[in-house]
Amino acid sequence: MKKPLQLPVFVVLLMLFWIAGCSSSEEKPDVSESEMNAVFKEFDRKDGPGCAVAVVKDGKVIFEKGYGMANLEYDIPVTPATIFDIASVSKQFAGFAVSKLVEEKKISLDDDVRKYLPDVPDFGKKITIRHLVHHTSGLRDWPEALNIAGWRWDEVFSFNDIMNMVRAQKDLDFDPGNHYSYSNTGYNLLAAIVEKVSGQSFRTWTEANIFKPLNMNSSEFQDDYTRLIKNMAYSYSARDKEFVKTPGALTAYGSSSLFTSVEDLSKWVIHFDKEVAAKNPVYLRMLEEGKLNNGETVHYGYGLATGQDRTLKTISHTGGWAGYRTIIRNYPNEKISVIILSNSSDFNPDAYASQVADQFLGKKLKSEGGHADHVKDLATIKLEPGAASKLLGTYQLGPGWAATFTWENSELMVQATGEPKFPVEAKSDSVVWVPAYGASATFVKDADGSFSSLKYRDIIARRITPWSPKASQLSQYAGTYYSEELGTEYKVKLKGDTLAMHHMRNGNIMLTPDATGQDQFASSIGNILFMKDAQQKISGLTVSGGRVKNLKFRKK
């Protein structure tokens, strides 16, 4: 019988520590390429666009790979060196430029933007650099405004177009500092301020102060859409079971238009984390959140948004333009960052970033528990017609936004403004689950047993009597409406019993009566509100959307 092998004590201790570390760690120490391939299997193809992925942990790139094709016409695959338009992920570089100039005392966050850009209109309210940084300026967002003016998504949107739009703006969407409203326009103005203060083009300044020092040799802001960009992934969209090119000639530097690779962005992420750890004030400032005039916190600043992925803190930004979909998401407490750049318009960067994080963070990414909506797990009941009738009606969720509950073929249905009808699951006589929304709604019972409001997410929506005009009433809205601000006009015409707006470039736009108020209509360019003069005659209209409010058109 052989004597058992005796190992030195220090070797045994090392083995024990290693075993204990492996069993107790919440992180997965190693992720195989095959596991990552499984995440991106849909895009690992030779007949469609794809994505480039990089993962940075503890200051090192621990995964890097390309999937799918960068160019379908020449069969060029995506690699970590492939160049993408990263769209709004670009904003953090404008944020860095501002923070650096603040640190150098060349500008102040509370400076009036007109100190540097005097051709910005005087709205009677001071707009500061701080307002631009935190999206609280009230300036209209150029993609929505220029689309209303007639720009189409597949044509040139130039920096000059954006600046001309700002110069012509007549009213702010809100008083500066009163609200948060994401505005690409604000970050274009930040780039213009950098140019004014430095005496250099934004492209030249970022090259000298960011890209060259970090050896980001494949990165450049596009200020001329005709300039050649080598090794660039073309952008694509799916149509009729095939992929088509999705052009986008955009030079919106500051808010967008940075062309770069995951290789280069990994260098930026590693550098950023090192500078934060070293307490560099330029980078620490970029992590500061904003404040509204009422003291509420704005979780956005300097091109970075703070948030959560389940229970873990994140600092991130996504981007989308033409067929490009992009994200950099950092988990600061775990010292891990996920970078994904795609050239497919159906790519969901948030979802895939979370799936990648799952591979590396394991059990740390727990569900939020108490924040989850558990109504869906309750038993669904059969709602009797009498009980259902008490719920039926229209409830106003917000300006130009309502939900109407109807009873059809013994089933409760809901339809929100501008959306199709969806079935509703009753969980009680006052609580329902809407699978299409992934959320519940609770009807608030009055003392007499009726329901005059409902709660949806954090919204209390009151029941309203919807406005439903007769065909004979629609003729009063016909006419030509002109916007001095956008230099464009729409002709409103009655076609049978339907109202439509016509624009030379946008074509015919159908107007659907908006249940939330008289003289209001929903359309593909926003909510339309017709205005009346003292004699109750139609004098004009306003267009409001997600990032444009009360854009005025006068009736000719």
C-alpha positions, 0 to 999 in steps of 0.5 A: 500500500502506497503512502498518501502524497503529502503536499507542502502546507502552503500549497494546501492553503493556496488550494483551499483559498482558490476553492473557497474563492470559486465557490463563494464568488458571485461573479463568473471568473471566466466566460468562454467565447462559445457562451458569448457566441450564444448571446449573439447567435442571431447576428453571427451570420454572413447574410446580414448586418451584425455588431462588434462587442468589447468587455472591459474589466479592471482596466483590461479588455477581457473580450473582443469580437465582431459578428455578422457583416460590415458590408453586405455588398462586398461581403466584409465581416465585422471585426473589433476594428470596424468603424461605426457611427456611434450616434448619441454615445458621442455626447460624452465627448462633448461633455468632456470638452465642456468639463475640461474648459470649465476646469481651465476656467475658460468657461463657466457652467452658469455662463449665458450661452449668448455670451459665446453664441450671440445669434441664439435668440434672446427668449427673455430667459437666460439659458446657461451652459449648465442647462445644455449639459443637463437637457434642461434648456427648453430648446427644441430637439432638431430631429423632430423639429426639422422632420416637421419642417420637411427633412426626411430621415434618409437625407442630409441633416447638416450642422448648419441646418441645426444652427439655422433652426436654433436662430429661427426658434421663436419660443422655448418649450419651457422655461430653462431649468423647469423640466428635463427634455432630451435635446440633441440641439443643446449638445450641438450648441456645446460643440459650437461653444467649444469652437468659439472658445478654442478657436478650433473646429470641434473635429480638430479640438477633439482630435488634439485633446482626446483621440491622439493622446489616447491613440484612438487612431480610428476615431473622428467626428464627421463635419463633412459627410462627403469625407471618406471613412475607411473600414466603416460598417454600412447601416442596414434595416430589414424589409420584406425578409431582406436587408436594405441600405439605410443612408444617413448623411448627418453632421451633428457633431457634439450630439452625434456623428462620431465614427469609431470602433470598439477597439478605440472606445475600450481605450476611452473607457479604460482611461476614463475609469483611471482618471475617476479613480485618480480623482481628476476633477474633469472626469468627476464633474462628468458624473455630476447629476443636475437639478431642476428649479424645483430641486428635483434631480436630473440623472443626466449630465455631460453625455452620461446617464446614471441608472440601474440594471436590475440592482446594480448602478450603471453609467451609460448612454445609447445611440441610434441613427439610420441603421446604427444602434450603439451602447457603452454601459459601465457598472462602476462598482463592479469595474466592468464596462460593456461596449456594443456597436451594431449596424442593424436597425433592429438591434436592441443595445440595452437588451444585449448589454444586459445579456453580456453583463449576465455572463460576467456578473452572474448572481450580482444581477438580481431582479429588483424584487419589490419593484416588479409588477406582480399583478401578472402572476395573479389569477385571471378572472372572468369579468361579468358585463355588469362589472365591466361596464363600470370600467368602460370609458376614456381616461386621460394619461397626459396631454394628447394621451388617453386610454379607452377601455371597451367591451368587445365580444365578451372581452375587455379591450384597451386602446391608447392614443395612436395605438392599436387595441389590446386585450386586457386580463381582469385580476379583480373588479378593479385591477387589470393586467395589459400583456401588451404593455407589460404593466397593470392598471388599477381603477380607483373606486369612488364612494358611490362604487363608480370609477372616475380615475385609474392608476397606471404606473405613476400616473393618475388618469381621470375619466373624461368625456371624449371629443368626437367631432361630426364630419360637418364640424371638420370643414372649419379646420381646412386651410393653409397654415404657415410656420415662420419659425420653420419656413414651411406650410401645411394645407389642411383638407377635408377628404370625405369625412376625414381630415388630412394635412398635406406638405410638399415633402412629407406628403399627406398626413392623416388627422385623427380626432384626439379624445382628450380635448376639443380641436385636438388631433393626433398625427404622425408628426405630433399632436395638432391643436387648432387655435381660435381667435376672439370670434371663435374662428380658427386662426392657427394650429400648434404641433407638439411632440415628445421633444417639441412643444407648441410649435406655432403655425398661423392660418393664412 
